[in-house]
Amino acid sequence: MWDAYVHDHPRAVLYHLFGWQNIIRETYGHNVYYLLAIRDNHSIAGILPLVHIRHLIFGNTLTSIPFFDMGGILADDVGTEKALLAEAIRLGRKLRVENIELRHTAPLSCWSDSAQEDHVSNPQILKATFATRSHKVLMRLALPESPEVLMKSFKAKLRSQIKRPLKAGLHAKIGGAELLDDFYDVFLINMRDLGSPVHSKAFMKNVLRTFPGKAGIVMVCKEHQPAACSLVVGFKDTLENPWASALRQYSRLSPNMLLYWAMLEHACENGYACFDFGRSTPGEGTYKFKAQWGAKPAPLNWHNVFMRGDPGDIQTPETSKFDKAIQYWQKLPVSATKIIGPMIRKYIRN
C-alpha cells in the first residue's frame, strides 16, 4: 500500500520506499515513524517517513530521512502537506526534539510565509522557527539510449581519462552481495582517509537484501585487487549512487574514472534515463568532478522546523566544528575505525 503510492507519485524518490524503515531500524536501532494521510475512502493522500535520532552530542532530531539527500513529505495537495507537517510537529513536541528536517528537492508548496502563519497560529507550535537550508545541490545526468551515444557526447579529454585505467590493466565488474566484503574493505579505508566514521557493513548488506534486482555493487580491480567501488540502487528511471570510494594507492591509475563510466554504462544498458551522482557543494572539487561528465545541478531544499526558537545561521557549514576530530580520525588504524566508526556514524544524519 505504502510502496504502491510511492511508485505512482510523480515526485517520489528512492528514499520514500518503505524498505528504508527496516534498514535503518534493524541496522542502527533508531525509532521510525512513518506517517500516513488517509482519505475517507481509505486511500492514501500523502506520506512522511521520519527517523528519530537522539544523542548527547549530535542532538535530538526527527529527519526525513537521515544519511541521504532526499525524503520529506510526499502528498497529493497542499492541504495534505500541511496536515503531515502539523502532525510531524506534534510528534516532535511529544519526543522533545530540537529540530525536524525534511529533505526535498523542490520546495514544499506549503512552505511559504502564508502557510507558515497557518501553522504558527496554533499555540502548540507558536515557538517554532521555520527555515530552509539550500547550500547543497544534487548532480544529475540525463542519459541517452545507449552507452555508445553517451561516450560520443564526452569531450576528448574525458574519453582519454576513461581509457587510461583500461590501458593500465584495470577492469570493472558488477555484482551483488558476493562483492560486499571487497566493497567494504575499500569503503572502510577511504572513509578513514577522509576522516569520517564509516557506516556498518550490516547497513550495506541490508540495502542489498531489501532491494534485490535494484541494488548492486560496481567494482574496479587491478588484477584481483579492488581499487575502487560503489553501491548503486535503481528507482523508476533513475540510478542512484549513494556511496563510492577509491583507494589512494591506485590514484595514478585513475580507477575513479573507470568506476563512474562503469556505473553510467550500466545505467544506460538497463534503461535508466538519469544518473544521480549525489550531492555536492557548488564550486568544490566533487562538484567539478561530476560536472565534467555533464551532470547538471538541481537545488536541494532541506526544510527545518526548530522547535526551540531561532537556530542562528543555518547556512554555515558545520564541518568546521569537527576539523580537529577529522584530523585525529585520519590517524587511527583502519581496524579501530571499523569497530568505532559505525557506533558514531549511526548518529550523524548527513
VOBA-1610 file (N, C-alpha, C; in pm, whole numbers, padded with zeros to 5 digits, always signed):
BEGIN
Met+00083-00120+00000Met+00000+00000+00000Met+00087+00127+00000Trp+00184+00132+00093Trp+00276+00247+00100Trp+00359+00255-00028Asp+00424+00146-00066Asp+00512+00149-00183Asp+00434+00169-00312Ala+00312+00120-00317Ala+00229+00143-00436Ala+00205+00293-00456Tyr+00178+00363-00346Tyr+00160+00508-00353Tyr+00289+00576-00398Val+00403+00532-00344Val+00532+00590-00381Val+00560+00570-00529His+00538+00450-00579His+00567+00422-00720His+00475+00502-00813Asp+00354+00533-00769Asp+00260+00606-00854Asp+00278+00757-00848His+00345+00807-00744His+00354+00952-00727His+00468+01009-00812Pro+00442+01115-00888Pro+00545+01168-00979Pro+00664+01232-00909Arg+00649+01273-00783Arg+00760+01338-00713Arg+00830+01245-00614Ala+00795+01119-00616Ala+00857+01024-00523Ala+01002+00998-00560Val+01081+00970-00457Val+01222+00933-00476Val+01248+00801-00407Leu+01364+00747-00434Leu+01403+00617-00379Leu+01383+00610-00228Tyr+01414+00717-00158Tyr+01419+00714-00012Tyr+01282+00729+00053His+01176+00736-00030His+01040+00727+00023His+00995+00582+00042Leu+01065+00488-00020Leu+01022+00348-00013Leu+01024+00297+00131Phe+00930+00209+00161Phe+00911+00160+00296Phe+01030+00080+00347Gly+01105+00020+00255Gly+01216-00064+00296Gly+01322+00005+00378Trp+01337+00138+00363Trp+01438+00210+00440Trp+01406+00209+00589Gln+01277+00198+00623Gln+01240+00188+00764Gln+01308+00066+00827Asn+01297-00048+00759Asn+01355-00171+00813Asn+01507-00164+00815Ile+01567-00107+00710Ile+01712-00098+00702Ile+01767-00017+00820Ile+01710+00100+00843Ile+01760+00189+00948Ile+01731+00133+01086Arg+01613+00080+01105Arg+01578+00027+01238Arg+01659-00098+01271Glu+01670-00189+01175Glu+01740-00314+01201Glu+01890-00293+01217Thr+01946-00197+01140Thr+02091-00176+01147Thr+02130-00097+01270Tyr+02058+00012+01296Tyr+02102+00107+01398Tyr+02007+00120+01518Gly+01891+00060+01510Gly+01801+00061+01625Gly+01725+00190+01647His+01729+00283+01550His+01655+00408+01567His+01505+00383+01558Asn+01428+00460+01633Asn+01283+00456+01620Asn+01241+00528+01493Val+01146+00469+01422Val+01097+00530+01298Val+00947+00554+01309Tyr+00902+00661+01246Tyr+00761+00699+01249Tyr+00719+00730+01106Tyr+00644+00638+01046Tyr+00602+00657+00908Tyr+00456+00704+00909Leu+00437+00832+00878Leu+00306+00895+00887Leu+00229+00879+00756Leu+00101+00847+00769Leu+00010+00832+00655Leu-00106+00930+00666Ala-00139+00994+00555Ala-00262+01072+00548Ala-00362+00991+00466Ile-00477+00960+00526Ile-00576+00872+00464Ile-00704+00948+00434Arg-00758+00928+00313Arg-00887+00988+00276Arg-01002+00907+00337Asp-01122+00961+00323Asp-01241+00892+00376Asp-01262+00756+00310Asn-01218+00743+00184Asn-01235+00614+00114Asn-01119+00518+00140His-01036+00553+00241His-00925+00470+00286His-00805+00467+00190Ser-00805+00552+00089Ser-00689+00562+00001Ser-00588+00660+00060Ile-00462+00647+00021Ile-00356+00733+00074Ile-00354+00867+00001Ala-00343+00973+00080Ala-00333+01108+00023Ala-00193+01166+00040Gly-00112+01104+00127Gly+00022+01155+00149Gly+00097+01071+00251Ile+00230+01082+00248Ile+00314+01007+00341Ile+00427+01096+00392Leu+00482+01058+00505Leu+00601+01126+00559Leu+00681+01027+00644Pro+00796+00978+00593Pro+00881+00892+00674Pro+00971+00976+00765Leu+00975+00943+00894Leu+01056+01017+00991Leu+01140+00920+01073Val+01264+00959+01099Val+01355+00879+01181Val+01398+00963+01300His+01385+00908+01420His+01421+00977+01543His+01563+00937+01583Ile+01652+01036+01584Ile+01790+01014+01627Ile+01818+01102+01748Arg+01864+01038+01854Arg+01888+01111+01979Arg+02026+01079+02032His+02105+01186+02054His+02242+01168+02103His+02284+01293+02178Leu+02364+01273+02283Leu+02406+01384+02368Leu+02482+01490+02289Ile+02567+01447+02194Ile+02648+01541+02117Ile+02579+01583+01988Phe+02521+01487+01917Phe+02466+01515+01785Phe+02321+01563+01787Gly+02260+01565+01904Gly+02128+01626+01917Gly+02012+01527+01914Asn+01893+01584+01931Asn+01768+01509+01936Asn+01683+01558+01819Thr+01670+01475+01715Thr+01611+01522+01590Thr+01515+01421+01529Leu+01427+01474+01444Leu+01347+01393+01352Leu+01390+01431+01211Thr+01422+01333+01129Thr+01470+01363+00994Thr+01401+01274+00893Ser+01371+01331+00777Ser+01316+01255+00665Ser+01401+01282+00540Ile+01491+01189+00514Ile+01537+01086+00606Ile+01688+01103+00624Pro+01743+01052+00735Pro+01886+01071+00759Pro+01972+00986+00666Phe+02099+01023+00653Phe+02202+00953+00576Phe+02192+00976+00425Phe+02080+01034+00378Phe+02059+01051+00236Phe+02013+01193+00204Asp+02004+01224+00074Asp+01979+01361+00032Asp+01832+01399+00029Met+01745+01300+00018Met+01604+01329-00009Met+01514+01246+00081Gly+01387+01279+00075Gly+01284+01214+00155Gly+01169+01312+00169Gly+01136+01348+00290Gly+01038+01454+00312Gly+00895+01413+00286Ile+00809+01515+00279Ile+00666+01494+00261Ile+00635+01465+00114Leu+00553+01364+00092Leu+00502+01331-00040Leu+00350+01333-00029Ala+00284+01424-00101Ala+00140+01441-00083Ala+00073+01480-00214Asp-00059+01463-00216Asp-00136+01493-00336Asp-00174+01640-00348Asp-00175+01711-00235Asp-00218+01851-00239Asp-00160+01927-00120Val-00174+02059-00125Val-00118+02145-00021Val-00181+02117+00115Gly-00310+02091+00116Gly-00377+02063+00242Gly-00320+01941+00312Thr-00290+01838+00237Thr-00230+01717+00294Thr-00089+01744+00342Glu-00013+01824+00266Glu+00120+01864+00310Glu+00113+01931+00447Lys+00021+02025+00462Lys+00005+02097+00589Lys-00030+02001+00702Ala-00120+01907+00673Ala-00162+01812+00777Ala-00045+01725+00822Leu+00036+01679+00728Leu+00150+01595+00763Leu+00257+01675+00837Leu+00278+01799+00795Leu+00375+01883+00864Leu+00330+01911+01007Ala+00201+01942+01024Ala+00149+01968+01158Ala+00161+01844+01248Glu+00136+01726+01189Glu+00147+01602+01266Glu+00293+01575+01305Ala+00385+01605+01213Ala+00527+01588+01244Ala+00567+01679+01359Ile+00515+01800+01361Ile+00548+01894+01469Ile+00489+01847+01602Arg+00368+01793+01597Arg+00309+01739+01720Arg+00393+01623+01772Leu+00438+01538+01681Leu+00524+01426+01721Leu+00656+01477+01777Gly+00710+01579+01712Gly+00835+01638+01760Gly+00823+01694+01900Arg+00711+01759+01929Arg+00686+01809+02064Arg+00681+01694+02165Lys+00614+01587+02124Lys+00599+01472+02214Lys+00735+01409+02244Leu+00821+01403+02143Leu+00954+01343+02159Leu+01056+01443+02210Arg+01015+01567+02224Arg+01100+01676+02273Arg+01225+01695+02186Val+01205+01686+02055Val+01318+01704+01965Val+01353+01852+01953Glu+01476+01878+01912Glu+01521+02014+01892Glu+01493+02063+01751Asn+01488+01969+01657Asn+01481+02006+01517Asn+01412+01897+01436Ile+01331+01939+01339Ile+01274+01848+01239Ile+01328+01892+01104Glu+01387+01798+01030Glu+01441+01832+00898Glu+01376+01745+00793Leu+01318+01811+00691Leu+01252+01744+00580Leu+01331+01773+00453Arg+01384+01669+00392Arg+01479+01685+00282Arg+01408+01672+00147His+01406+01782+00075His+01336+01790-00053His+01427+01844-00162Thr+01387+01819-00286Thr+01448+01889-00398Thr+01366+02017-00421Ala+01249+02004-00481Ala+01161+02121-00496Ala+01104+02158-00359Pro+01091+02288-00330Pro+01034+02329-00201Pro+00890+02279-00185Leu+00852+02251-00063Leu+00714+02216-00035Leu+00621+02332-00075Ser+00508+02298-00133Ser+00412+02401-00171Ser+00363+02478-00049Cys+00352+02411+00065Cys+00301+02476+00185Cys+00409+02553+00261Trp+00534+02546+00211Trp+00644+02611+00282Trp+00659+02756+00236Ser+00557+02833+00264Ser+00558+02975+00229Ser+00526+03054+00355Asp+00546+03183+00350Asp+00518+03265+00468Asp+00373+03253+00511Ser+00283+03254+00412Ser+00141+03247+00449Ser+00107+03111+00509Ala+00166+03003+00451Ala+00139+02870+00505Ala+00195+02856+00644Gln+00315+02912+00666Gln+00375+02903+00798Gln+00294+02979+00901Glu+00232+03089+00859Glu+00146+03162+00951Glu+00030+03076+00996Asp-00021+02992+00904Asp-00128+02899+00942Asp-00079+02805+01051His+00046+02757+01035His+00099+02662+01133His+00123+02729+01268Val+00189+02843+01265Val+00230+02901+01392Val+00115+02967+01465Ser-00002+02978+01400Ser-00119+03028+01471Ser-00167+02928+01575Asn-00122+02805+01562Asn-00152+02703+01660Asn-00063+02725+01782Pro-00119+02749+01901Pro-00037+02775+02020Pro+00063+02665+02051Gln+00033+02542+02009Gln+00122+02430+02038Gln+00258+02448+01971Ile+00261+02514+01855Ile+00386+02527+01780Ile+00427+02673+01762Leu+00374+02758+01846Leu+00399+02901+01833Leu+00547+02936+01841Lys+00626+02861+01917Lys+00766+02895+01938Lys+00859+02837+01830Ala+00804+02761+01736Ala+00887+02701+01633Ala+00937+02806+01534Thr+01057+02782+01481Thr+01116+02868+01378Thr+01130+02786+01251Phe+01085+02842+01139Phe+01090+02774+01011Phe+01203+02831+00926Ala+01285+02745+00868Ala+01395+02792+00785Ala+01432+02682+00684Thr+01503+02721+00580Thr+01544+02626+00475Thr+01693+02636+00451Arg+01758+02520+00446Arg+01899+02514+00405Arg+01904+02476+00257Ser+01976+02555+00179Ser+01983+02529+00036Ser+02126+02545-00015His+02222+02503+00067His+02363+02522+00034His+02422+02407-00048Lys+02344+02303-00071Lys+02392+02187-00148Lys+02304+02168-00272Val+02361+02099-00371Val+02286+02064-00491Val+02305+01916-00521Leu+02207+01858-00588Leu+02224+01726-00646Leu+02285+01742-00784Met+02369+01647-00823Met+02428+01648-00957Met+02369+01532-01035Arg+02293+01565-01141Arg+02222+01463-01217Arg+02257+01471-01365Leu+02266+01356-01427Leu+02299+01347-01568Leu+02186+01277-01643Ala+02129+01345-01742Ala+02031+01283-01830Ala+02103+01187-01925Leu+02053+01065-01937Leu+02122+00961-02012Leu+02057+00939-02149Pro+02139+00912-02250Pro+02085+00876-02381Pro+02046+00730-02384Glu+02011+00682-02505Glu+01960+00546-02516Glu+02067+00439-02510Ser+02193+00476-02523Ser+02299+00375-02522Ser+02428+00433-02467Pro+02516+00346-02414Pro+02646+00394-02366Pro+02733+00447-02479Glu+02715+00395-02600Glu+02793+00443-02714Glu+02762+00589-02744Val+02634+00623-02741Val+02594+00763-02763Val+02648+00851-02651Leu+02644+00802-02529Leu+02694+00880-02416Leu+02845+00904-02430Met+02920+00800-02464Met+03064+00815-02479Met+03097+00919-02587Lys+03026+00917-02697Lys+03049+01013-02805Lys+03020+01157-02763Ser+02932+01172-02662Ser+02896+01307-02617Ser+03004+01370-02530Phe+03097+01289-02479Phe+03202+01341-02392Phe+03311+01411-02473Lys+03377+01504-02408Lys+03492+01569-02469Lys+03607+01470-02480Ala+03700+01498-02571Ala+03812+01407-02596Ala+03893+01382-02470Lys+03912+01485-02389Lys+03991+01471-02266Lys+03927+01370-02171Leu+03794+01376-02157Leu+03724+01284-02067Leu+03730+01142-02121Arg+03714+01125-02251Arg+03724+00991-02310Arg+03863+00932-02286Ser+03963+01017-02296Ser+04101+00971-02271Ser+04120+00930-02126Gln+04058+01004-02033Gln+04069+00972-01891Gln+04000+00840-01857Ile+03893+00809-01929Ile+03823+00682-01908Ile+03907+00565-01960Lys+03975+00586-02072Lys+04055+00479-02133Lys+04184+00453-02057Arg+04232+00552-01986Arg+04360+00539-01917Arg+04365+00420-01822Pro+04269+00404-01729Pro+04275+00287-01640Pro+04261+00155-01714Leu+04188+00154-01824Leu+04176+00031-01903Leu+04311-00007-01961Lys+04384+00092-02011Lys+04517+00066-02067Lys+04615+00019-01958Ala+04588+00062-01834Ala+04674+00022-01722Ala+04638-00114-01667Gly+04541-00181-01728Gly+04506-00317-01687Gly+04393-00327-01587Leu+04327-00216-01557Leu+04214-00221-01465Leu+04089-00269-01539His+04000-00331-01466His+03875-00376-01526His+03761-00358-01427Ala+03639-00346-01478Ala+03521-00324-01394Ala+03430-00447-01398Lys+03364-00470-01286Lys+03264-00577-01281Lys+03148-00531-01193Ile+03033-00592-01216Ile+02912-00555-01143Ile+02851-00680-01082Gly+02814-00671-00955Gly+02756-00786-00887Gly+02669-00744-00770Gly+02658-00834-00675Gly+02573-00809-00559Gly+02644-00840-00430Ala+02578-00915-00344Ala+02630-00942-00210Ala+02763-01016-00211Glu+02793-01087-00320Glu+02921-01159-00327Glu+03040-01063-00333Leu+03015-00936-00366Leu+03121-00835-00372Leu+03124-00747-00247Leu+03037-00776-00152Leu+03023-00687-00037Leu+03151-00677+00046Asp+03219-00788+00070Asp+03340-00783+00153Asp+03446-00695+00089Asp+03469-00711-00042Asp+03567-00629-00112Asp+03524-00483-00114Phe+03395-00460-00138Phe+03342-00322-00134Phe+03371-00257+00001Tyr+03343-00330+00106Tyr+03354-00269+00239Tyr+03500-00245+00277Asp+03589-00329+00232Asp+03731-00307+00261Asp+03778-00174+00201Val+03737-00148+00076Val+03774-00021+00011Val+03703+00096+00078Phe+03576+00080+00104Phe+03495+00185+00166Phe+03551+00224+00302Leu+03589+00124+00379Leu+03640+00145+00514Leu+03769+00229+00512Ile+03861+00193+00424Ile+03988+00266+00415Ile+03965+00408+00364Asn+03881+00422+00263Asn+03854+00554+00206Asn+03791+00648+00308Met+03697+00598+00386Met+03631+00682+00485Met+03728+00721+00596Arg+03818+00630+00634Arg+03920+00665+00733Arg+04009+00777+00679Asp+04049+00763+00553Asp+04136+00864+00492Asp+04067+01000+00481Leu+03936+00999+00465Leu+03859+01124+00460Leu+03833+01182+00599Gly+03857+01100+00702Gly+03835+01146+00838Gly+03690+01137+00881Ser+03617+01042+00822Ser+03474+01030+00851Ser+03441+00891+00904Pro+03363+00880+01012Pro+03320+00749+01061Pro+03242+00673+00954Val+03262+00544+00947Val+03207+00463+00840Val+03075+00399+00883His+02984+00381+00786His+02865+00301+00810His+02905+00155+00836Ser+02820+00085+00904Ser+02847-00056+00930Ser+02826-00138+00803Lys+02896-00251+00796Lys+02875-00341+00681Lys+02732-00393+00678Ala+02672-00408+00795Ala+02534-00456+00803Ala+02438-00361+00731Phe+02469-00231+00735Phe+02385-00133+00667Phe+02382-00161+00517Met+02500-00180+00459Met+02510-00209+00316Met+02446-00344+00282Lys+02469-00441+00368Lys+02410-00573+00347Lys+02259-00566+00345Asn+02202-00487+00435Asn+02057-00473+00441Asn+02001-00400+00320Val+02078-00305+00265Val+02035-00237+00142Val+02028-00336+00027Leu+02132-00416+00011Leu+02134-00516-00096Leu+02022-00618-00080Arg+01996-00657+00042Arg+01892-00756+00068Arg+01752-00700+00046Thr+01732-00573+00082Thr+01599-00512+00076Thr+01557-00477-00066Phe+01655-00448-00154Phe+01622-00408-00290Phe+01686-00502-00393Pro+01647-00629-00391Pro+01705-00725-00486Pro+01670-00687-00630Gly+01768-00698-00717Gly+01744-00662-00856Gly+01758-00515-00885Lys+01756-00432-00781Lys+01770-00287-00797Lys+01899-00234-00737Ala+01952-00301-00635Ala+02076-00258-00570Ala+02190-00351-00614Gly+02307-00291-00634Gly+02421-00371-00673Gly+02551-00300-00642Ile+02660-00370-00662Ile+02794-00317-00636Ile+02873-00313-00766Val+02938-00201-00790Val+03026-00185-00905Val+03169-00184-00852Met+03256-00265-00910Met+03391-00280-00860Met+03492-00262-00972Val+03597-00185-00945Val+03710-00172-01038Val+03831-00237-00972Cys+03896-00326-01045Cys+04009-00402-00988Cys+04135-00387-01072Lys+04247-00395-01005Lys+04377-00410-01069Lys+04417-00555-01048Glu+04411-00633-01156Glu+04421-00778-01146Glu+04309-00827-01053His+04343-00883-00935His+04236-00929-00845His+04216-00836-00725Gln+04285-00723-00724Gln+04279-00634-00609Gln+04180-00519-00633Pro+04078-00503-00547Pro+03984-00392-00561Pro+04055-00258-00546Ala+04028-00167-00637Ala+04088-00033-00634Ala+03983+00076-00614Ala+03860+00051-00657Ala+03752+00149-00641Ala+03620+00074-00646Cys+03518+00130-00583Cys+03390+00060-00578Cys+03277+00157-00550Ser+03157+00112-00577Ser+03038+00192-00546Ser+02920+00099-00522Leu+02819+00153-00455Leu+02693+00081-00437Leu+02586+00165-00504Val+02509+00104-00593Val+02406+00175-00667Val+02270+00113-00639Val+02166+00197-00648Val+02029+00150-00630Val+01942+00219-00734Gly+01861+00142-00804Gly+01772+00197-00905Gly+01632+00219-00853Phe+01571+00329-00898Phe+01431+00357-00864Phe+01368+00431-00980Lys+01258+00377-01032Lys+01193+00432-01151Lys+01295+00450-01263Asp+01313+00574-01312Asp+01403+00594-01427Asp+01542+00643-01386Thr+01574+00636-01255Thr+01700+00691-01205Thr+01784+00586-01134Leu+01913+00588-01165Leu+02009+00506-01091Leu+02082+00596-00994Glu+02071+00563-00865Glu+02133+00643-00759Glu+02268+00583-00718Asn+02359+00671-00678Asn+02490+00628-00630Asn+02514+00686-00490Pro+02461+00620-00387Pro+02478+00674-00251Pro+02622+00671-00201Trp+02702+00568-00242Trp+02837+00555-00188Trp+02935+00514-00298Ala+03046+00586-00306Ala+03154+00550-00397Ala+03288+00576-00327Ser+03386+00490-00349Ser+03515+00503-00283Ser+03626+00455-00375Ala+03746+00508-00352Ala+03864+00463-00425Ala+03984+00468-00332Leu+04079+00377-00354Leu+04199+00372-00271Leu+04306+00466-00327Arg+04366+00543-00238Arg+04466+00641-00281Arg+04588+00578-00345Gln+04619+00456-00306Gln+04739+00390-00359Gln+04729+00365-00510Tyr+04606+00369-00563Tyr+04587+00348-00707Tyr+04553+00478-00780Ser+04568+00590-00715Ser+04526+00718-00774Ser+04588+00744-00911Arg+04714+00710-00927Arg+04783+00738-01053Arg+04721+00662-01171Leu+04645+00558-01142Leu+04580+00478-01246Leu+04437+00523-01275Ser+04389+00622-01202Ser+04254+00681-01221Ser+04141+00578-01218Pro+04136+00492-01115Pro+04026+00394-01109Pro+03889+00459-01097Asn+03884+00581-01038Asn+03757+00651-01023Asn+03691+00679-01157Met+03773+00709-01259Met+03716+00739-01391Met+03649+00616-01450Leu+03714+00502-01437Leu+03654+00378-01486Leu+03532+00339-01404Leu+03538+00364-01273Leu+03424+00333-01186Leu+03299+00409-01231Tyr+03313+00538-01252Tyr+03196+00617-01289Tyr+03148+00583-01430Trp+03242+00553-01520Trp+03199+00511-01653Trp+03123+00378-01644Ala+03169+00286-01560Ala+03100+00157-01546Ala+02958+00177-01494Met+02941+00269-01400Met+02807+00296-01348Met+02718+00356-01456Leu+02772+00451-01533Leu+02693+00514-01639Leu+02659+00415-01749Glu+02754+00332-01784Glu+02730+00229-01886Glu+02621+00133-01839His+02631+00092-01714His+02529+00002-01655His+02392+00068-01657Ala+02386+00196-01623Ala+02258+00268-01622Ala+02196+00273-01761Cys+02275+00305-01862Cys+02225+00311-02000Cys+02176+00174-02046Glu+02254+00072-02019Glu+02220-00062-02066Glu+02095-00117-01998Asn+02063-00064-01882Asn+01944-00112-01809Asn+01826-00017-01818Gly+01832+00076-01912Gly+01715+00158-01944Gly+01689+00276-01853Tyr+01786+00314-01769Tyr+01766+00431-01684Tyr+01784+00559-01766Ala+01704+00658-01735Ala+01708+00785-01808Ala+01790+00891-01736Cys+01829+00861-01612Cys+01900+00961-01532Cys+01997+00890-01438Phe+02114+00952-01418Phe+02208+00903-01318Phe+02228+01013-01215Asp+02211+00977-01087Asp+02224+01072-00977Asp+02361+01052-00912Phe+02449+01150-00928Phe+02583+01144-00871Phe+02583+01174-00721Gly+02472+01224-00666Gly+02468+01263-00525Gly+02493+01411-00506Arg+02498+01453-00380Arg+02506+01596-00350Arg+02649+01648-00348Ser+02660+01777-00376Ser+02789+01846-00374Ser+02766+01990-00334Thr+02875+02056-00296Thr+02873+02199-00272Thr+02922+02270-00398Pro+02844+02361-00455Pro+02885+02428-00579Pro+03025+02487-00569Gly+03104+02459-00672Gly+03238+02514-00679Gly+03346+02428-00619Glu+03310+02331-00536Glu+03411+02246-00473Glu+03454+02132-00566Gly+03553+02056-00521Gly+03614+01953-00605Gly+03517+01848-00656Thr+03432+01795-00568Thr+03340+01690-00611Thr+03238+01745-00712Tyr+03201+01871-00695Tyr+03108+01936-00789Tyr+03172+01940-00929Lys+03297+01982-00936Lys+03366+01993-01064Lys+03388+01856-01128Phe+03418+01757-01043Phe+03436+01621-01095Phe+03308+01572-01161Lys+03194+01593-01097Lys+03067+01545-01151Lys+03024+01627-01272Ala+03055+01756-01270Ala+03015+01843-01380Ala+03086+01805-01510Gln+03209+01752-01500Gln+03283+01717-01622Gln+03216+01606-01701Trp+03131+01527-01634Trp+03056+01421-01701Trp+02930+01474-01769Gly+02901+01602-01745Gly+02779+01662-01800Gly+02666+01673-01701Ala+02692+01635-01575Ala+02587+01642-01473Ala+02547+01787-01447Lys+02419+01809-01426Lys+02365+01942-01401Lys+02316+01952-01256Pro+02336+02068-01193Pro+02293+02084-01054Pro+02142+02099-01041Ala+02088+02037-00941Ala+01947+02052-00902Ala+01946+02092-00756Pro+01884+02204-00721Pro+01892+02253-00583Pro+01827+02158-00483Leu+01887+02150-00366Leu+01827+02079-00254Leu+01766+02181-00159Asn+01649+02151-00109Asn+01582+02236-00012Asn+01552+02152+00112Trp+01636+02172+00214Trp+01617+02099+00339Trp+01542+02191+00435His+01411+02161+00450His+01324+02243+00535His+01343+02204+00681Asn+01362+02304+00765Asn+01385+02281+00908Asn+01280+02350+00993Val+01234+02277+01092Val+01149+02334+01197Val+01230+02326+01327Phe+01271+02442+01377Phe+01347+02447+01502Phe+01248+02469+01615Met+01239+02369+01700Met+01131+02365+01798Met+01152+02459+01915Arg+01274+02512+01928Arg+01303+02596+02046Arg+01350+02735+02006Gly+01304+02783+01891Gly+01335+02921+01853Gly+01444+02931+01749Asp+01503+03049+01737Asp+01599+03084+01633Asp+01728+03002+01646Pro+01768+02929+01539Pro+01889+02848+01546Pro+02016+02924+01508Gly+02003+03048+01464Gly+02119+03122+01415Gly+02135+03101+01266Asp+02257+03110+01214Asp+02284+03097+01071Asp+02291+02950+01032Ile+02183+02898+00976Ile+02178+02756+00943Ile+02252+02725+00814Gln+02289+02827+00736Gln+02361+02802+00612Gln+02510+02779+00635Thr+02559+02812+00754Thr+02701+02795+00783Thr+02734+02647+00796Pro+02830+02596+00718Pro+02867+02455+00727Pro+02910+02418+00869Glu+02872+02297+00910Glu+02904+02252+01045Glu+03037+02176+01051Thr+03097+02149+00935Thr+03218+02065+00936Thr+03331+02129+01013Ser+03336+02264+01017Ser+03446+02330+01087Ser+03449+02294+01235Lys+03333+02261+01291Lys+03327+02221+01431Lys+03407+02094+01456Phe+03420+02012+01352Phe+03479+01880+01368Phe+03614+01867+01298Asp+03674+01980+01260Asp+03802+01976+01189Asp+03908+01898+01269Lys+03916+01925+01397Lys+04016+01857+01481Lys+03985+01708+01493Ala+03856+01676+01506Ala+03816+01535+01516Ala+03849+01461+01387Ile+03832+01527+01272Ile+03865+01466+01143Ile+04013+01434+01136Gln+04096+01526+01181Gln+04241+01505+01178Gln+04282+01387+01265Tyr+04222+01376+01381Tyr+04252+01263+01470Tyr+04206+01131+01407Trp+04085+01135+01345Trp+04029+01013+01287Trp+04118+00959+01175Gln+04176+01048+01097Gln+04261+01008+00986Gln+04387+00936+01032Lys+04424+00953+01158Lys+04544+00890+01212Lys+04516+00755+01279Leu+04389+00719+01291Leu+04354+00593+01358Leu+04382+00473+01267Pro+04414+00358+01325Pro+04425+00236+01246Pro+04289+00201+01185Val+04291+00147+01064Val+04166+00111+00997Val+04087+00011+01081Ser+04157-00080+01147Ser+04089-00181+01230Ser+04009-00116+01343Ala+04060-00004+01395Ala+03987+00067+01501Ala+03865+00138+01446Thr+03879+00199+01328Thr+03764+00272+01270Thr+03652+00176+01230Lys+03689+00053+01200Lys+03588-00047+01164Lys+03497-00077+01282Ile+03552-00073+01402Ile+03475-00101+01523Ile+03403+00024+01574Ile+03479+00133+01583Ile+03425+00256+01644Ile+03335+00332+01547Gly+03371+00328+01418Gly+03301+00409+01319Gly+03151+00395+01318Pro+03098+00271+01302Pro+02952+00256+01299Pro+02883+00301+01428Met+02952+00294+01541Met+02893+00336+01668Met+02870+00487+01669Ile+02952+00560+01592Ile+02936+00705+01582Ile+02848+00741+01462Arg+02872+00671+01350Arg+02804+00707+01224Arg+02654+00698+01234Lys+02604+00609+01316Lys+02459+00591+01329Lys+02390+00716+01380Tyr+02464+00808+01442Tyr+02404+00930+01497Tyr+02429+01052+01408Ile+02507+01038+01301Ile+02536+01150+01211Ile+02435+01147+01097Arg+02350+01246+01089Arg+02238+01243+00995Arg+02279+01260+00850Asn+02386+01334+00824Asn+02425+01363+00685Asn+02507+01251+00624
//
